[in-house]
Amino acid sequence: MKRIAALTLLALLSVAWPIAARPQQMSTEEYARLSRKQQKKQLKMLKKGAKKEKKAIKKNEKAQRKAAKKQRKAMEKYQRAQR
């Protein structure tokens, strides 16, 4: 009984040992893939930030145009009232 348990344990350890050791060993291809993945993620975040900034600039410009138009209309109304 003890022999069977020992052999079973030995068999399980011999199978589990390479599986546990594998994640510790990264090949150059894996490093390159990870690097590309991180670079892609960083580029995506930069593009997202640029898009938000562009949107904020457009929103600000629109608000300025609207305020200028409102002021122009108020000035025209005031000038008509003065005549």
Contact map, one row per residue, 1 for C-alpha under 8 A:
11111000000000000000000000000000000000000000000000000000000000000000000000000000000
11111100000000000000000000000000000000000000000000000000000000000000000000000000000
11111110000000000000000000000000000000000000000000000000000000000000000000000000000
11111111000000000000000000000000000000000000000000000000000000000000000000000000000
11111111100000000000000000000000000000000000000000000000000000000000000000000000000
01111111110000000000000000000000000000000000000000000000000000000000000000000000000
00111111111000000000000000000000000000000000000000000000000000000000000000000000000
00011111111100000000000000000000000000000000000000000000000000000000000000000000000
00001111111110000000000000000000000000000000000000000000000000000000000000000000000
00000111111111000000000000000000000000000000000000000000000000000000000000000000000
00000011111111100000000000000000000000000000000000000000000000000000000000000000000
00000001111111110000000000000000000000000000000000000000000000000000000000000000000
00000000111111111000000000000000000000000000000000000000000000000000000000000000000
00000000011111111100000000000000000000000000000000000000000000000000000000000000000
00000000001111111110000000000000000000000000000000000000000000000000000000000000000
00000000000111111111000000000000000000000000000000000000000000000000000000000000000
00000000000011111111100000000000000000000000000000000000000000000000000000000000000
00000000000001111111110000000000000000000000000000000000000000000000000000000000000
00000000000000111111111000000000000000000000000000000000000000000000000000000000000
00000000000000011111111000000000000000000000000000000000000000000000000000000000000
00000000000000001111111110000000000000000000000000000000000000000000000000000000000
00000000000000000111111110000000000000000000000000000000000000000000000000000000000
00000000000000000011111111000000000000000000000000000000000000000000000000000000000
00000000000000000000111111000000000000000000000000000000000000000000000000000000000
00000000000000000000111111100000000000000000000000000000000000000000000000000000000
00000000000000000000001111110110000000000000000000000000000000000000000000000000000
00000000000000000000000011111110000000000000000000000000000000000000000000000000000
00000000000000000000000001111111000000000000000000000000000000000000000000000000000
00000000000000000000000000111111100000000000000000000000000000000000000000000000000
00000000000000000000000001111111110000000000000000000000000000000000000000000000000
00000000000000000000000001111111111000000000000000000000000000000000000000000000000
00000000000000000000000000011111111100000000000000000000000000000000000000000000000
00000000000000000000000000001111111110000000000000000000000000000000000000000000000
00000000000000000000000000000111111111000000000000000000000000000000000000000000000
00000000000000000000000000000011111111100000000000000000000000000000000000000000000
00000000000000000000000000000001111111110000000000000000000000000000000000000000000
00000000000000000000000000000000111111111000000000000000000000000000000000000000000
00000000000000000000000000000000011111111100000000000000000000000000000000000000000
00000000000000000000000000000000001111111110000000000000000000000000000000000000000
00000000000000000000000000000000000111111111000000000000000000000000000000000000000
00000000000000000000000000000000000011111111100000000000000000000000000000000000000
00000000000000000000000000000000000001111111110000000000000000000000000000000000000
00000000000000000000000000000000000000111111111000000000000000000000000000000000000
00000000000000000000000000000000000000011111111100000000000000000000000000000000000
00000000000000000000000000000000000000001111111110000000000000000000000000000000000
00000000000000000000000000000000000000000111111111000000000000000000000000000000000
00000000000000000000000000000000000000000011111111100000000000000000000000000000000
00000000000000000000000000000000000000000001111111110000000000000000000000000000000
00000000000000000000000000000000000000000000111111111000000000000000000000000000000
00000000000000000000000000000000000000000000011111111100000000000000000000000000000
00000000000000000000000000000000000000000000001111111110000000000000000000000000000
00000000000000000000000000000000000000000000000111111111000000000000000000000000000
00000000000000000000000000000000000000000000000011111111100000000000000000000000000
00000000000000000000000000000000000000000000000001111111110000000000000000000000000
00000000000000000000000000000000000000000000000000111111111000000000000000000000000
00000000000000000000000000000000000000000000000000011111111100000000000000000000000
00000000000000000000000000000000000000000000000000001111111110000000000000000000000
00000000000000000000000000000000000000000000000000000111111111000000000000000000000
00000000000000000000000000000000000000000000000000000011111111100000000000000000000
00000000000000000000000000000000000000000000000000000001111111110000000000000000000
00000000000000000000000000000000000000000000000000000000111111111000000000000000000
00000000000000000000000000000000000000000000000000000000011111111100000000000000000
00000000000000000000000000000000000000000000000000000000001111111110000000000000000
00000000000000000000000000000000000000000000000000000000000111111111000000000000000
00000000000000000000000000000000000000000000000000000000000011111111100000000000000
00000000000000000000000000000000000000000000000000000000000001111111110000000000000
00000000000000000000000000000000000000000000000000000000000000111111111000000000000
00000000000000000000000000000000000000000000000000000000000000011111111100000000000
00000000000000000000000000000000000000000000000000000000000000001111111110000000000
00000000000000000000000000000000000000000000000000000000000000000111111111000000000
00000000000000000000000000000000000000000000000000000000000000000011111111100000000
00000000000000000000000000000000000000000000000000000000000000000001111111110000000
00000000000000000000000000000000000000000000000000000000000000000000111111111000000
00000000000000000000000000000000000000000000000000000000000000000000011111111100000
00000000000000000000000000000000000000000000000000000000000000000000001111111110000
00000000000000000000000000000000000000000000000000000000000000000000000111111111000
00000000000000000000000000000000000000000000000000000000000000000000000011111111100
00000000000000000000000000000000000000000000000000000000000000000000000001111111110
00000000000000000000000000000000000000000000000000000000000000000000000000111111111
00000000000000000000000000000000000000000000000000000000000000000000000000011111111
00000000000000000000000000000000000000000000000000000000000000000000000000001111111
00000000000000000000000000000000000000000000000000000000000000000000000000000111111
00000000000000000000000000000000000000000000000000000000000000000000000000000011111
